[in-house]
Amino acid sequence: MNIVILAAGMGKRMRSALPKVLHPLAGKPLLAHVLDTARSLSPTRLVVVVGHGADKVRESVGAPDVQFALQDRQLGTGHAVQQALPLLDPSVPTLVLYGDVPLTRASSLKRLIDAAGPERYGVLTVTVGDPTGYGRIVRDAAGKVKKIVEQKDASEEERRIAEINTGIVITPTRTLETWLASLKNDNAQGEFYLTDVVERAIDSGVEVVTAQPDAEWETLGVNSKIQLAELERIHQRNVANALLDAGVTLMDPARIDVRGTLECGADVSIDVNCVFEGRVTLADNVTIGPNCVIRDATIGAGTRIDAYTHIEGASAGANVVLGPYARLRPGTKLSDEAHVGNFVEVKNAVLGHGSKANHLTYIGDSDIGARVNVGAGTITCNYDGANKHRTVIGDDVFIGSDTQLVAPVRVGRGVTIAAGTTVWKDVEEDELVLNEKTQVSKTGYKRPVKKKS
């Protein structure tokens, strides 16, 4: 089977320089969703028809299994499919999809493919309460499809028909070239409609069959930012329902956004307004507080992530405590039972088993052993203005508040670092490190007072 995806339109109503099919839904372009569905059907040839913003579209979704056909002038859907014909295998049917219709399920498309078989012309239709604006499916007295008529060309009687054309069709490819060549643009839009091929098929003695999707929203397209937002909510509610069915506790299914894949173990609980991007895995008994953003991360069993924590490109072991207001940046690895608290940032660093940095700390490019206590206000000075350097801290080190560790530096096992110390030289095991200070006290001191006006 060939699959052709029409993605040449400008999308004027989007009011954006970005090609319509590249606007994101759930974190990836509309067209990427359609391509994913198409690939699930294992096509022998996959062709995307591009036009407006063609270079951007190619750059965004280009892949070894995708071929591109260029529609220089947007003269209608029939004209668009014509551009793809040289790239198709004429011996197998062709399924036509749309780059701005992202939520069609493969199961609905398979139903259409099975109904059409290799020789029939298949149309995915849907019956709606308000068909205004859509092409109507006109049937004869026996219930067979006679033609598809567009809203602007329909009679009053035809406009009352509730069964509409979704635009998604499957057709024998060998005869498609002839049918497309015979299309005329004598209609209200002055375009060559793919819908007119139905009549050509019937005139050729080809049976036209229909199938309907599992849900009406599968056929909804995007022509404006309002419609894009509506589809986003539909998609996110579908994702939320799947999570609920899998046993995940969602405090409010209407307030979760998954912009990638989210895999959850048993007894996972997610509070409101959390965003998951890329590939995220949550093991059993993970609890996530409100307003967290987690991207490309793996979280171990029993870990608690408190409110407003941001995680990107990081992993946390079992029974870790994070946040609130913690930030894990790429390359961070937290071992079991580690604690990273409020306003602590960790980047490209490893924290060993049971190590803790609970307050107001920056840990970058570091290897920290087990059972290390990092006091409030500690920073690793990892950047010399040109290069990054690592800090290595052994097990059972106690780091007092307001400590600066100037990398590259190594601190041995069991070291105690006094509060307010700057460490710029390596320290051997079990030593006490401090910068000598003199404290002066004066008696009889009086604070200045504000002068009365």
N, C-alpha and C positions, 0 to 999 in steps of 0.2 A: 504494500500500500504506500502511495505517495501522500505526504501531508504538505499542504500549502497554507502558510499563515500570512494573512494580509496585514501589513504594518506600515503602509505608505502615507497615511493621513497626517495632516498637520495638527488637527485638534485646536481650531481657533478659539473655541469656548474655554479651553484650559487657560488662556491668557498667559502663555509661558513660552520662552524660547526653547524649552526642552521638548523634544518630540513626544507626542502624547503617549506612545507605547512604552516610553522610558520612565514615566512617572511611577513612583514606588507605591506598591501595596504590600503591606507586611514586610517591608524592608528590602524588597527587590522589585525590579521593573515589571510592569504589567505583562510585557512580552515574555519575560523569563518564566512567569507562571504558565503561560500557554505552551512554551517550549517544554517545560517539565511534563505537562500533561501529554503533549505530543510524543515525547520520548517514551513514556510509559506504554504507548501503543506499538512500539517497535517498528517504526516506518522504515521502508527501504530507502526512501529519499525524503529529505526534510528541507523545504524551501521557504524562505522568508522573503516576501515582496516588500521592498523598501522604497521610499520616495523622499518625503520631507525629512531632513536631518539624517539622510542615509548613512553618512560616515559615522555619526554618533551611534546609530543603531548597530551598525556592523561592529564597531569597537566594543559596545556594551555586551552583546550577546554572541559575538563570533565564536565558533567552535568547529572542530574538525567535521562534525556530523551535520553542520548547517551550511546550505548554499543560499546565496542571495540573488534575487532578481530585482532589477531596477525599473520602477514605474516613474519615468521622468515627469509626466503630466498625470494628475489624478483625474482620470476620466470615468471613474466608476469601478465597481467591484468586478464586473465582467472583464473590463480592460486590464485590471490588476492581475487576474488569474491568467490572462493571455500572456503576460510577461514571463510567467513561470513555466509555461508549456515546454520550452526547449530543454528544461532541466528535469522533466518528469519521465518516468518509465511508462510507456503507453500500454504495457501488458497488464498493469494492475490498476485498481481504482485509485481515485484521488479524493482525499478528505480536505475540505476547505474550512479553516478556522480563522479567528480574528485576534489580532494582537492586543486589542483593547477589551477583550471579553475573557477575564482571567480566571474565573471560578468554575468553569465547566468541568464536571467530573469525568474521568475516564470511563466509569461504568455507564454513564449516559451515552457517551460516544460509541462505546462498544455495542450498545443496544441498537443504535442507528446503523453501525457497520454491519451487524448481523442481519438486520432487516433488509438492507440493500443487497448484500451479497456482492458477487463480482460484476453483475450485469445490470442491476436496477439503479435508478437514481433516487437517492435518499435525502430527505429534508428533516432536520430537527425542528419541530414545532412546539409551541407551548400555548395553552389556553389561559387567558388572563382576564381579569375583571374590566380593565380599561385598555383596549387595544390601540388607543389614539397614538398615531405617529409610526405605527409598524405596518409592514406588509401583511396583507390578509391571505390566508389559505382558502382558495375558492375550490369547492368540490362539486362534483356533479350529483345527480339524484342517487347514484349508487354509492356515493361516498368516496369516490376516487378523486384524487387531486387533478384539477383541471388547469389551474394557473395560480400564480402569486401576483397580487396587485398591490402596488405601493399606495400609501395613504393619499398622496396628492393626486393619484390617478384613479382612485377608487370611486365607485358610485355610492349613493346613499345606502343602498342595500348592502353593498360589499363592506362598507365601513361598520356595519353592525355585526360583522363576523368577529368572534372572540378568539379564534385560533390564529395565531400569528407566526410569521416566519422569523426564525432566529438568525438566518443567514448561514448557518452551519449546514453544509451539504456534503454528500459523498456521491461521486459520479464516475461512470466508466471513462477512462482517460482517452481511449483510442478515438472516440467520437467527439470528445469535448472540443477539440480544435475546430471542427466543422461548426459545431453549435455556437461557439464564441464568435467565429468569423461572421455569422449571420445576424448578430445582434445589431439593433438600431438604437439610436439615442433620441427618438422622437417621444420624449416624455417631459414632465414638468421640470426635472432637474437637468435635462440635456446630457444624461450619462448613460453608459452601457451597463445595464443591470445584470448581475449574475442570476438574479431571480427569473429573468426572462428565459433562461436556459430550460426551465421546467417545461415550457410549451414546446421548445425544440425537441426535447426528449420524448414528449408525448407524441408529437408529430412523426417522430422516428420509430414509433412502436415500442419505446422503452417504458416499462412500468415505473411510475413514481410512487414511492412509499414514504411513510413518515414514522417518526418515533418521538417520544417526549422525554424530557429529562426528569430526574428524580425530584428536582425542586426548581421553581421559577427563577430564583436568584442565580442559578447556574448560567443563565443566558443573558444576564444584565451586562451591558457594556458601559464604558466610561467616555463621556463627552464633556464633562465639566468637573471642577473641583468638588462640587456638591455630590455628584454621583460617585466620585472617587472616595470621598469620605463615607458615603453610605455603604459602599462595597467593603471598605476597610472594616466597618463595624460588623457587617455580615460575616466576613471571614474570621474576625477575632472571636465572635460568638460561637462559630463552628469549632474553632480551636478550643475554646473554653469548655464547650460541651464534651468534646473528646477527652479532655483532661478529667472532667468530672466523672465521665463514664469509666475512666481508668482508676478512679479512686482518689484523685487529688482533691484536697480541700481548697476551694477558692472562696475567700471571704465575700467577694462580689464578682461574679462571672462577667459583668459588664465593664470591669475595670482591671483588665489584664491585656497586655500586648505582647504577642509572640512574633518576632520578626526573624524567623529562622526555624530551628527545630529545638523542642524542649522535651527531654526524656526524664520521666520521674519514676522513682521507686515507690514503695508502699508508704502510706501515712505521711505524705508530703503536704505541707500547709503553706499557702501563699496569700499574703495580705494584699490590700488594694494598691492599684497604681504601679504595679511592678512591670518592668519592660525586660524582655529576654531577646537577645539578638545573637545571630550566628548559631552556633551549636552549643547548647547548654545541657548538662546532665546533672540531675539532682538525685542522690542516693536516698535510701530509706530514711524516714523520720527527719528530713531536712525541714526547717522552719524559716520562712522568709518574711520579714516585717514589711511594712508599707513603703512605697516610693523607692524601691531599689532598682538599679539598672545592672543587669548581668549579661555579659557578652563573651562568648567563646570560653566557657569555664566549666570545670568539673568540681562538684561539691560532694564531699564524702558524707557518710551516714551520720545522722544525729547532729549535724552542724546547724548552728543558729546564726542567721544573718539578720541583724537588727536594722531599723529604719534608715533610709537614705544612704545605704551603702552602695558603692559603685565597684564593679569587678569587671576586668577586661583581660582576656588572655592569661588567666591564672587558674590555679587549682588549690583546693583546700581539702585536707584529710578529714578523718572522722572526728566528731565532737569538738570541732573548732567553734570559737565564738568570734563573730565579726560585727563591728559597729557598735552603736549607730555612727553614721557619718564616717565610715572607713572607706579607704580607696585602695584597691589592689590593681596594679598596672601590669602590663604584659611581662611574662617571665617569672611571676611570683609563684612560689610553691610553699604552702603552709602544711607542716606535718600535723599529725593527730594531736588534738587538745591544745593547739596553739590559740592565743588570744591576740586579736588586733582590734583596738578599741577606737574611741571617738577621735576624729581628726588625726588619724594615723594613715600615712601614705607609704605603701610598700611597692617597690619597682625592681624587677629583675633580681629578686632576692629569695633566699631559702630560710625559713624559720623552722628550727628543729622541734622535736616532740616536747610539748608543754611550754614552749617559750612564749613570752608575753610582751607586748608593746601596747599598753592600754590608753595612752594619752598623748596627743599633740607631738607626734614624732614622724620623722622621715627616715626610711630605711631604703637605700638604693644600692644596687650592685653589691650585695652582701651575702655571705654564707654564715648563718647564725646557728649555733649548735642547740642541744637540748637544754631545757630548764633554764633558759636565759631570761633575766628580767631587764627590760629596757625601760628606763625611767622617763618621765614626762619631759618633753622638750629636747629629747636626744635627736641628733641628726648625724647621718653619715655624709661626710663631705667628699662625694665621689667624683666630682668634676673639677679638673684643674684649669678650665678655660679652653682646653683643646681636646682632652681625652678623658674617658671614664676609667676609674680604678676600683678595685674590689676591697671590701673590708671583710676580714675573716675573724669570727669570734667563736671560741671554743665552748664546750658544755659548761653549765653551772656558773656562768659569768653574771655578776650583778653590776648593772650600769646605772649610776645615779642620775638624777634629773639634770637637765641642761648640760649634757655631755656632747662634745663634738669629736667625732672619730674621723681623722683626716687620712683618706685612702691615698696610696695603698698602705694598709696597716693590718697587723695580726695581733689578736689578743688571746693569750693562752687560757686553757681550762682553769676554772675556779678563781679567776681574777675578780677583784672588787675595784670598781672605778668610782671615786668620790664625786659627789654632785659638783657641777660646774667645771669639770675637767676637760681640757683639750688634749686628746691623745693623738700624737703624730709619729710616735715611734712604737715598734713592736714591744709587746709586753709578755714576759714569761709566765708560766703557770703559777697560780695561787698568790700572786703579788697584789698589793694595794697600790693603786695609781691615783695621784692627786697632783694638782698644781699648787705649790706653796703660796699661801696667802697670809696677809696680816690684817687682823680685825682690830679696829680702834674704836674705843668707846669714850665719850666725853660727858662729864657731868655738868649740870647747870645749863644745858642747852635749852633755848626757848624757840619754838616755832614762830615764824613770821605770821602776823595776823593781818587780815584785810582792813585797810583804812576805811573808816566811815566817811561817807560823802556828806 
